[in-house]
């Protein structure tokens, strides 16, 4: 059985559709030649003739707050109350908070202050100037907000940790510093009466 050769030929309408599709595809592909970041734009601090002040970067509208930066809790974020260094914590300190504070202290503070807070950390043993012991009278009497403020802004040779440690964790570290101080200067009177007998048994 022979096939009619005319039946194998494409119709003019089909050929036109192919051409339209090919041209459309070529146009679409031409838009993919460059990444979207290759486009007219200003680089940081580029000058501009469009604005009267000649700057391409526009100042933020007054009162603008960056996302996640609305810090209305003065104590939590500054360690102060009405401008004065506070001797209280912005949230109740739990055992979990102390555990987290100890972990963060060991990571960020112990290289200088050592694990006990005496100021003889590993980099001090290698020649770096020693920080003051956390157990001296001046720091034992310092308000808790002082430690938060020092961690935030730095002090002397110590740089600030605000960009490395969250505000909440800085308070947890401050709480752990208080625990370290109590561990070296506590007395039996600081132990709950219900636990004194158990402690006495361990010492024996």
Buried (B, 14 or more C-beta within 10 A) or exposed (E): EEEEEEEEEEEEEEEEEEEEEEEEEEEEEEEEEEEEEEEEEEEEEEEEEEEEEEBBEEEEEEEEEEEEEEEEEBBBBBBBBEEEBBEEBBEEBEEEBBEBBBBBBBEBBBBBBBEBBBBBBEEBEEEEEBBBBBBEEEBBEBBBBBBBBBBBBEBEEBEBBBEEBEBBBBBBBBBBBBBBBEEEEEEEEEEEEEEEEEEEEEEE
